[in-house]
Amino acid sequence: MRIAYLDCFSGISGDMFLGALIDAGVAPEIFEQTVKVLDVGATLEISRVNRSGITATKLDVIVEGERDSPRVSSTRVPDAHKHTHNHAHDNEHSHEHSRDQHHNHGPHHGRGLVEIREIIGKSALTESAKKFATCIFERLGTAEAKIHNIPIEQIHFHEVGAVDALVDITCAAVGAEALAVDEIVCSPLNVGGGTVTCAHGTFPVPAPATVELLTGVPVFSSGLQAELVTPTGAAIVRTLATRFASFPEMKIERAGYGAGTRDFPGHANVLRITIGEAASKLAANTSHETISVLEANLDDLNPQVFGYVMDRLLEAGALDVFGTPVQMKKNRPGTLLSVLAKPDDADKLAQIIFAETTTLGVRRREEKRHALARKWQTVSTRFGDVRIKIASLNGTVSSYAPEYEDCRRMAAEHRVPLKLVMQEAVQQYLQSARQ
C-alpha cells in the first residue's frame, strides 16, 4: 500500500501543495493542462528556489499578466526577509488571501459556489477530480458562511474565489489523483502567529475561517509571526488527508518540497511530501497512537450518577467511556469505570472523575492503539442530513454506520422509529457509494 505523508512544519497553502507535488514527480504538464481546460485566463510559472538551505519548487499563478500578491501581514517584515527571489511576495508564503476579492473588482472575482461548480463541472477533468475540487470549495464555503452568518449560497468567496484559488484547488484535486497513492496522511499543522490584514479587516492568525476548517485537527504554533496555514490550504488538507498522525512507518521512495514565498531566517518555509510503501500490512491499514487509560473502582456511587459522569467525560474529550461490573472487597458489587483519552486530556478527565464520583484514586497508564482510517460522509434523507462514519482497511471500506445522535434527533423531531431513520441513512450511503 502506497502512502504519502504531508509534513506541515511550516504550514500549508495551495501553491505550496502544488509545488511539493511537482517536486515529488507529478508532471507539471498535468497542471498546465488543467489550467487550460478551466479556461479562466490563468497561466502557471514554475521555478526552483532556496528556502533556508532547502531547494524547493515554487508555483505561481499568473492572472492577466500579474502574479498573485500575498495578503499583507500586520507584523513588520524584517530587512532580512527582503531578499527573496520575488520582492512582491515578501509579506507571506500564501496567496489565497492575496486580493481584496469583492465581486465588483473584475470578471474573475467574487464567484459564487454555483458558478464555481459550473466551471469545474464543464471542464474536461475526471469525475473523481471534479468531485474532490467541488468538495474542497464546498468545505471552504461552509466555513466562510458560518463565520459571516449567512447562507452558503450568498458566499462569494471574498478571500478565495479569484482565479488563483480556483486554479490551486482544482490542480490540487488533479495532482492528488496523479500521485497514485492509497492514502494521504498529514502531520499536525504549524499555524504560525501574529495578525493578517484582508478584505474584512485585521484578524489574528490563524484566520477565523482557518480555525473553523481545522476543528478537530491537531495544530500548534512554533512562534513564527506569519500566517502559515491559509483557508485554502486548510480546506485542501481536510479534504484529501484521511488522518492526522506522526510520520508513518514506510519504505521511502521519494520526497518533494513545495516553497512558500517568504524565506524566513533559520526556518525552511516549505511543505514536504514523502511517498513510499507502508512498512507492513498492519502499518498500512492502521494508525499508531498512544492513548491514556484512566480507571477507578466505584462501589458506593448512585447508579443514576454514573450516566451523568459518562456524558461529562465524553463532552470533555474522552475517546470512550465504559463501565464493567466487578465484585469488590467485602463482596460488594461495584463498577469499574474505564476512560480512554488522548494523553493531553488525561489530567483534565481525571479531575472530572474526582469531582463527580466517590473514588479516592484514579489509575492511569499509557497504551499503544491501532486504529483504522476513518472519515465522515454526510447523506441526505427525507428526515434531514445524517453523518455516516466510514472505516477503511487496506484502502477498502470495511464498515460504516450512521451517527446515532443525528438519527436520534431526527427520529424525535419527526416522531418516527429510530430504526427507520438509521435504515434510510444506510440506504442513501450505499446508493451514493455505487455511483
N, C-alpha and C positions, 0 to 999 in steps of 0.2 A: 504494500500500500504506500503510495507516494504522498508526502505531505509537504506543505510549505509553511514556514514559520515567519511571521512578521515581528521583527524586533523594534518596537516603537520607543526606544530610549530617548529619541528626540521628537516624539510625537508622530503625527501623520497628517498629510494633506493630499489632495487629489493628484497634484503634479509629482509629489514625492513617490506615491504609489506607482504611478506610470513609469517614472524614471527607474525605480527598482525592478519593475518587470522587464524593461528593456535591458537593463544591466545583467539580469539573470538569464537572458537569452530569448525573450519574446521578440519576434521580428518587428522593427519599427514600421515596416510596411503595413502591418496589420492595423496599427493605429492611424496611419496616414490614409488607408483605405476607408476606415471607419469615419474619419472626419469628412472625407469626400462624399460618402453616401448620406451623411447627415445633411449636407448642403446648407450650412448655416453661415458661410462666409468666413471660415476659420482655416488656418494652416498651423502646422507644428514646427517648432525649432528645437532640435535635439543637439546637446553639446556635452562635452566632458569637462568637469570642474573638480576642484580640490576643496575638501572641507576638513580642515584640521588634520591634514595628512592622509585622508582617505579619498581616493579618486572615485567619483560617482557620476551617474548620468543625470543631467538636468533637462527637463522638458518644459518648454514654454508654449503657450497657446497664443498665436498671433491673430488678432481680430481687427479687420480694416486697417492693416498695416501697423497696428500698435500692439506691443507686448503688454500683457496684463500687469498692472502695477498694484502692489500689495496694500492692504489696509494699514492706515497709519497707527502706530503704537504710541501711547502717551508717554512711554518710557524713553528718555533721551538716548539716542544711538551714540555710543562712544566712537571716538575718531577711529579707533582700531577696526571698527566694522565697516569703514567706508572704502575698503579696498577689494571688494568682491568683483567678480567679472562683469557685473551689471549694476551700475550705480542706481538705476531706477528701482532696484529691489532691495535697498538697504534696510527697509523697515521690518520685513517679516519674511518667513520662508514660504508662506502660503499665498494663494491668490483668490480664494473663494470669496473673500470679503473685500476684494480689491476696489470695486467701483461702487459709486453711490447709485445703485441699480434700481431706480424707480422707472415705472413704465413710460414716462414721458422723456426719457433720456436717449431714445433711439430705437430703432426697429428691433434690436436684439435684446432689449432689457425688459424686465417685468413680466416674463412669461408666466402664465398660469399653468396649473397642473394639467388641465385639459389639452392645452396647446403642446405642452411637453410630451404628453402621452401620444399625441397625434404625430409629432415629429419622429419619435422613436418607433412608433407602430408602422409608419410608412417607409422606414429605412430598410435597406436590404441586409439586415443583420439576422443572425439565427434567432429562433424563437426563445431559446434559453437566455441569450444575451439581452434581448428586449425585455424579458421578464425581470432579470436582475437589475437592469438600468432603471426600469419603471419603479421597481420596489425601492431602490435607493432614493429616488426622488420623492416617493410617497412617504417614506420614513422621515425624510428631511422636512417635507411639507407638514406632516403631523406634528413634528416638534415645533416648527415655527408657528403653526396655528394655535398650539397650546400656549406658547409664550405670549402671543398677541391677543389671545382670547377671541378668535374669530374662526368661522368655518374654514376648512381647508380649501374649499372652492374659491375663497376670496384671497388666498395667499398668492401673491405674485412674485414670491421669492426675491425680495429686495436684495438679499445678500448672495443668492446662489442661482438666480435664474438667467444670468447672462450666458453668452455663448461659451466662454471659457469653462464654466462649470458644467454645462451640458456636454461639452467635449470630454472633460475629466470623468464624469460619471459614466457616460456611455463607453468610453475607452476602458475604464476600469472593469466593466462587465465583460467586454470582449477580451481584454487581457487576461482576466482570471480564468476564462474559459480556455484560452490558448495555452495557459500554463499547464493544463492537463494533469492536475493533482486531484487526489481523492478528498483532501481536507485542507483547509487553511486554518491555522492556529495563530493566535495573536498573544503577544506579551501584555502585561499591564502597560498602560499608556501614560507617558510623561506629558502632562497638560501644560506645563510652563507656569507663568505667573504675570503679575502686573495688570495693566489695563489696555484696552484697544478702543479705537475710535472707528465707528462705522456710520451707516446712514441714520440710525436712530439715536446716536449719541455715544458717550463713553461708557464702556462696560468693563467689569472685572473679567480676568481670564481664569478659567475657561468661560467663553461666552454663554449666555443663557441657553441658546439652542443646543450648544455642545453638551452642556450639563444634562439637558433633557435626553439627548441621544445616548449618553453614556450611563444612564441609570442602570445600576446592576453590574457595571463593568469595573474591574479593578483599575484604579488610576493613582497617580502620585505626582508630585512636583519636585523637580531637582533644585528648584530655587531660581532657575533662569527666568529673567523678566521678559518674556515674549510669549506670544500665542503659538503653542506648538501643535495643538490639535485643533483643526478647523471643523466647522459643522459638516462640510462635505467629506472631509477625511473620516470623521466620526461615523457618518451615515454609511460610507463605503465599508468600513471595517465591521460595523454592526451587522451589515447585510451579508458580507462574504465570509466572515470568520465563523466557524462552528463553535469555538470555545476560546477562552482566555486562560492561559496557563504559562508555566515556566517552560524553558527550552525542552522540547520533547526528545525522547530517545530516537535517534535516526542515524543512518549512514549518509553523510552529507555528499551530495552530488555537485552542487554549485551554489553560489550566493550572488546577490546583486545589491547595489546600493543606489538609492534614489536621493538626489540632493535637494535640500531646501535652499532658499535664496540666500539667506544670511550666512555668513561664515563667522561663527562665534569663536573667540579665542579659547582654546583648551576644551572645546566641546564640538564633536563632529556632528554637524547638523544634517544627518542623513537618516533614511529609513532603510533597514537591511531586511532582505528576504532571503531565507535559506531553504533550499529544496533538497529533499532526499527521500530515501526509503526508510520506513519505520523499522527500528532495530529488531522488533519481534512482533508477532501477531497480537500479543496482548497489548504492547505499546501502541500498536496501530489502532486497536479497537477501543482503547480506553484512555482516559486521562489519569494521571497520577497526582494525588494531592494528599497533604497532611491535614487531618481533622482532629479536633479535641473531643473527647468523650467525657461528659460530666455525669456522675451518678450519685444518688442519695437514696438511702433506705428510709421509707416512711411507714410507720405503724400506728401513728396517732393523729393522722390528718383527716379531717372531714372529707369524705369522698366527693361531696359537692364542690369542694375547693379544687380538687385535682384537675378537673376540666378547665377551670379558670386559669390555673397555673400553666397548663399546656398552651392555651391560647396566648397568654402573655409572653411565653418563651418564643413561640413561633413568630409573633409580631415583632419581637426584639431581634430577630435574625437567625434563630436556631434553624439548622438544616432539617432536623427531625426531632420529635419528642415522642416517647412512648413509655408505657408502664408495664411491668411484668409482675404477676403475683408471686410472692415469696413467703416462706414460713420463717419467722424471726425468733429471737430468743423468747423463752417462756411460752413457746408455741403460739405466739401472737401472729395472726395473718397480717401481711403488710404488702406494700407495693415498692418495687424497685423503679425509681424514676431515672430514665436514661435520656440524655440530651446530646445530640450530635451538633457540632458547631465549628465554624471557622476559628482558628486559634486566636485571631484578633478579637473575637466576640466572646471568648470563654469567660473572662473576668466579669464582664457585664452580665452575662447569663447566670453566673454563679451568685451574683448579688441578688438577682431576682429570686433564685431558689431559696436563699437565706431569708429574704423578706417575706415571701409568700407561703412558705411551708414551715413545718415544725422541726426540720432536720437541724442537727448541730454540726454537721460536717458534710462537705461535698468532695468526692473523689474526682481526680482529673488525670487523664492520660492522653498521650498523643498516639494516633494510629494512622497507617497508610490506607488510602482508599483508592480503588479503581472505579472510574465512572464512565459509563457510555457517553458518547457525544449526544447532546440533546439540543433541541431547538423548539421554538413555538411557531405555530401557524394558526391564523385566525380564519374560521369558516363562518359563512352566513347561513342562518337557519330562519325559519318563519317566526321564531321567537326572539331572534337577535343574534349578535355575533358571539361565538364561542371559541375560546382558545384551545388548541389541541397540542399536547406535549408529545413530541416525536423523538424517540431514541433510535440511534443507528449503530449497527455492528458491522465493521468492515465495509463501511460505505453503503450498507443496505439497511433500510428501515426494519428494525427488529420489534418495535412495539409502539403503540400510540394510544392516547387516552384523552378524552375531553376533560377540561378543567372543572373540577367539582363545583367550586364556588360560582363560576359562571352559570353552570346548569342549575344549581340550586336556586340562584337568584331569579332566573327566568321562569323556573317552574312555579315559584311563589308568585311572581308578578302576573303570570298568565293562568295560574290555577290549573295547571296540568300536571300529570305524573312526572316525577323527576326522570324516570327511566325513558320516557318518551323524548324528552329534550336530549338526553345523552345519546339515544339511538339515532336521532336525526343528525346530531353533530357528527357522529361517526360516519354515517352515510354520506354526508356532504364532503367530509375529508376524503373518503375512498373515491368519490366521484371526481374530486379535483386531482387526486393522485394519478388517476387513469388518463387524464387529459394531457 
